[in-house]
């Protein structure tokens, strides 16, 4: 038990925000209970006061009614029976007559015929004396364990406004008490439901709190991953560059001395090194993009000039594959709002991909302006991409795998990188393609406003 309490205390100490949940569990039910208790108490006091006033009013009305009646006890008794029948809250009703010295009081009329003629003694006599000498009469709450009563005693007056007798009335509070008890019971039900809801909320809050902790841990792991990739990429680039340099030197010195088989092996090594270097560069780029560490500086750029430079750089690759690389610049030079270096990186990637996946035919770059945007489309007559493959095309490390692409080198990161760069410049990249009918990749950039 002690060990469990220590664990709970340590958990709260390490995660102070959980105290908010504990305060909710304690404070809300207490607040609701106090609110119910105070409102019920005030409500009961108000009902008691109203009932008392109602009883006094009934006595005043009876006083007026009795002034118009004869002194016959039978008539008075008949009037009392009628009043009780019409007012079931009146539990007991009696008229008390004092003697000449105002020292003894006798019941002359009562709802209980057995009480008629009896003299008051003890507390009842004292109450009668107090009521006789008090202009407002006396009133006090009483009960029998089952219900509460207002016991009110007040003197009656004759037609000359002289004191003639006392009227004693017991007025039941059972209806009002029943209403109050129902209200309190309903409040307790609401309190229990509220506590249950609070517990659910706190449980959900605790679950969300654990999610937040896990999210922080995932962020830390993600940061460690980015750091590791960045560090590993940097560390791998240096020895890889050295290997590539020594390999080129070896080829220059021994190219004529090597037999065809050795030259083939050496060429495969060169291809593998280039592929590894490309993968390292792409992984480093992905890490920098995910860590938001690539500076994007949008400025007004001449897109036609950047496209022309990119076409010139890749012209030799197209010539090697005997492809026609076509670009007809627009007559009106549009200025886009983008980072020039990143824009060129995107265009080179799209054109080189088109050349890579087009066995024969044409690669054409088309630009058009529409709705304050420039659309740069790289169209090819290559293999094409199916609709299913297009769904995953921009995912990291995704490559189309079939007989036509199995010998084409790639990391599966290029398109993801280019689209992320485009989106960071408030642009995007779209694709339209059909298997065997070529592809159209379009870079969309905002124009100068």
Secondary structure, 3 states (H helix, E strand, C coil): CHHHHHHHHHHHHHCCCHHHHHHHHHHHHHHHHHHHHHHHHHHHHHHHHHHHHHHHHHHHHHHHHHHCCCCCHHHHHHHHHHHHHHCCCEEEEEEEEECCCCCCEEEEEECCHHHCCCECCHHHHHHHHHHHHCCCCEEEEEECCCCEEEEEEEEEECCCCCEEEEEEEEEECHHHHHHHHHHHHHHHHHHHHHHHHHHHHHHHHHHHHHHHHHHHHHHHHHHHHHHHHHHHHHHHHHHHHHHHHHHHHHHHHHCCCCCHHHHHHHHHHHHHHHHHHHHHHHHHHHHHHHCCCCCCCCEEEEHHHHHHHHHHHHHHHHHHCCCEEEECCCCCCCEEEECHHHHHHHHHHHHHHHHHCCCCCEEEEEEEEECCEEEEEEEECCCCCCHHHHHCCCCCCCCCCCCCCCCCCCCCCHHHHHHHHHHHCCCEEEEEECCCCCEEEEEEEEECC
